[in-house]
Amino acid sequence: MNKELWSKIGDGGTAEIYLDESGRVVKWFREGFSEAAAASEYRKSEWAYAAGLPTAKALGLTNLEGRQVLLLERLEGESLLQRLQREPETAEEAARKFAAYHVQLNKREAAALEDDQRSRLVQRIGWADRLGESERRQVLEALELLPDGQQFCHGDFHPGNIMENGEDWQVIDWIDANCGHPLYDAARTLLLLGFGTEEGGARGRMEEAAAVFRSAYLQTYSEQSGFGRDEIERWMLPAAAVRLVEPIPESEKDKLAQYVRSRLL
């Protein structure tokens, strides 16, 4: 691999994304991203592809300059986010397809994924140092009242992780995929749509279309999944607390912490 021949195509919280000289996607994880975490994403990517999910094939995992590197086949097209930024008037139509697509993904059984949602949430809520000990305890108590599940959850389902090639959609970025209750996935998506900022990058730049997209997504997901909006809403508290431990802008964390505290009153 010759890094001098790579061309940069993306930049996220955990990795820089390039195309290499062979046309492969190179996900070059940031310093400090552990070998175990990179191996977990590679395993999940392999699982998704083998399960027949619409995604890129994982081609390998290696190390370069002390950083983990995940190699993936290239998917043609652009992200749904890019399309929305260019054509914000398509937000409602896109949101309804996006929600229907999400419902179908969430119907898949995922016990073989071996990443338990409940354990993941409990651990990350415990790490949320923006919250006090009493606040973290209250969030965990609220989580205990929510049901378990065995369905597939992408864990980071937003328009930037959908690749469009004509009518075909494919999903990328499997680092947070887990097995659990689908309404956590829906609640997290609503947070990603509703708390982005310009400082936070791509999700913030769809602000013009975000309100209509979020509303149409929630309505369609509820209708097609059979879950009421109030059931989805119950998952927003733990989803917001978990988001606090992620590499996101401080301004977004401020809004999330305020939201969590408003729910605990």
Secondary structure, 3 states (H helix, E strand, C coil): CCHHHCEEEEECCCEEEEECCCCCEEEEECCCCCHHHHHHHHHHHHHHHHCCCCECCEEEEEEECCEEEEEECCCCCEEHHHHHHHCHHHHHHHHHHHHHHHHHHHCCECHHHCCEHHHHHHHHHHHCCCCCHHHHHHHHHHHHCCCCCCEEECCCCCHHHEEEECCEEEECCCCCCEEECHHHHHHHHHHHHHCCCCCCCHHHHHHHHHHHHHHHHHHHHHHHHCCCHHHHHCCHHHHHHHHCCCCCCHHHHHHHHHHHHHHHC
